[in-house]
Amino acid sequence: ILIATARSNVLLIVGRLCTGFSFGFSTSSAYVYVTEVSNPGIRGTLLSLPGLFIALGILLTYFKGWLLNWKIVAYISLVYSIVPIVIIFLMPESPPWLISKGRLHQARESLEWFRKANINQDVRERDVEHELKELVEKNAQKYPIEKSKGKATKYTEL
């Protein structure tokens, strides 16, 4: 918004700085999220795709800048920023984070949501149980689970 409505070079530069900082903060947390929720078999691919899409986005923006006024390009780019902000509220928390908070039932639901692409339900349920058990074991040292009011705090209590 600041870039599109800038009336001076200073505001334009401040808008670019804000855009750069916010992009840097958001991408680092996005990489952590993808690492925590992705299937290990495709994790490498998922972590390399953002670089490709960033490069394509820059190319597309340069192309739009060649055809359109820079203010119109800034408004169009604003839409590209709003879509992920809306989508992030629809995504579940990562299973390791939920496990660290002792919310094992929600961690299972989150894993099921992320693994729902597996068509065979028996295989999916077995994989979710296996992965949940691994996550609990891996995170036991890193994220000690605290006793909470009547909630399951161990994998075996689920």
C-alpha positions in Angstrom: 0.0 0.0 0.0 2.8 2.4 0.9 4.6 1.8 -2.4 1.4 2.2 -4.5 0.4 5.4 -2.7 3.9 6.9 -2.3 4.2 10.6 -3.3 7.9 10.9 -2.8 11.0 8.8 -3.3 11.5 8.6 0.5 8.1 6.9 0.9 8.9 4.6 -2.0 12.2 3.5 -0.4 10.5 3.1 3.0 7.8 0.9 1.4 10.5 -1.2 -0.3 12.3 -1.6 3.0 9.1 -2.7 4.8 8.4 -5.1 2.0 11.9 -6.6 2.2 11.8 -7.0 5.9 8.3 -8.5 6.0 9.3 -10.9 3.2 12.4 -12.0 5.1 10.5 -12.6 8.3 7.6 -14.5 6.6 9.8 -16.7 4.5 11.9 -17.9 7.4 8.9 -18.9 9.4 7.3 -20.5 6.3 10.4 -22.7 5.8 10.2 -23.9 9.4 6.4 -24.6 9.0 7.0 -26.6 5.8 9.8 -28.6 7.5 7.6 -29.4 10.5 4.4 -30.5 8.5 5.7 -32.0 5.3 6.2 -35.7 4.6 9.9 -36.5 4.8 9.9 -38.0 1.3 8.9 -34.8 -0.4 10.4 -32.3 2.1 13.4 -31.4 0.0 11.3 -30.7 -3.0 8.9 -28.5 -1.0 11.8 -26.6 0.5 13.4 -25.9 -2.9 10.2 -24.8 -4.7 9.8 -21.4 -3.0 13.1 -20.2 -4.5 11.9 -21.1 -8.0 8.5 -19.4 -7.4 10.2 -16.3 -6.0 12.4 -16.1 -9.1 9.3 -16.6 -11.3 7.4 -13.9 -9.3 10.2 -11.4 -9.8 10.3 -12.2 -13.5 6.5 -11.8 -13.7 6.7 -8.5 -11.8 9.3 -7.1 -14.2 7.2 -8.2 -17.1 4.1 -6.4 -15.6 6.2 -3.4 -15.0 7.2 -3.4 -18.7 3.5 -3.4 -19.7 1.8 -1.4 -16.9 2.3 1.7 -14.7 4.3 0.9 -11.6 1.5 2.0 -9.3 -0.8 -0.6 -10.9 1.9 -3.2 -10.5 2.1 -2.3 -6.8 -1.6 -2.7 -6.3 -1.6 -6.1 -8.2 1.3 -7.2 -6.0 -0.7 -6.2 -2.9 -3.2 -8.9 -3.9 -0.4 -11.5 -4.0 0.4 -10.5 -0.4 -3.1 -10.7 0.9 -3.9 -14.2 -0.3 -1.2 -15.9 1.9 -2.3 -13.9 4.9 -5.9 -15.2 4.5 -4.7 -18.8 3.8 -2.4 -18.9 6.9 -5.5 -18.6 9.2 -7.0 -21.7 7.6 -3.9 -23.8 8.2 -3.6 -26.0 11.3 -0.7 -25.6 13.8 2.2 -27.9 13.2 2.2 -31.2 15.0 5.5 -30.7 16.7 4.3 -27.4 18.2 1.1 -28.9 19.4 3.0 -31.8 20.9 5.3 -29.3 22.7 2.2 -27.8 24.3 0.8 -31.2 25.3 -2.1 -31.0 22.8 -1.6 -34.6 21.5 -5.2 -35.0 20.2 -4.9 -31.8 18.1 -1.5 -33.0 16.9 -3.1 -36.2 15.6 -5.8 -34.2 13.9 -3.2 -31.9 12.4 -1.2 -34.8 11.1 -4.4 -36.4 9.6 -5.2 -33.1 7.9 -1.7 -32.9 6.3 -1.7 -36.6 5.4 -5.2 -36.8 3.9 -3.9 -37.1 0.4 -3.2 -40.7 1.1 -6.2 -42.4 -0.4 -6.0 -45.7 1.6 -7.4 -44.8 5.0 -5.9 -47.8 6.8 -2.4 -46.9 5.5 -3.0 -43.2 6.4 -4.1 -44.0 9.9 -1.1 -46.3 10.4 1.3 -43.7 9.0 -0.3 -41.0 11.2 0.0 -43.1 14.3 3.6 -44.1 13.5 4.6 -40.5 12.7 2.9 -39.1 15.8 4.7 -41.6 18.0 8.0 -40.6 16.3 7.3 -36.9 16.9 6.5 -37.5 20.5 9.7 -39.5 21.1 11.8 -37.0 19.2 10.3 -34.0 21.0 10.3 -35.5 24.4 13.8 -34.1 25.2 13.4 -30.9 23.2 9.9 -30.0 24.3 9.0 -31.5 27.7 5.3 -32.1 27.9 3.7 -30.6 31.0 0.9 -32.2 32.9 -2.3 -30.3 32.1 -5.8 -30.4 33.6 -7.1 -33.8 32.7 -5.7 -33.8 29.2 -3.6 -36.6 27.7 0.0 -35.8 28.2 1.6 -39.1 26.9 1.3 -40.9 23.7 0.0 -43.9 25.5 -2.9 -41.9 27.1 -4.4 -41.0 23.7 
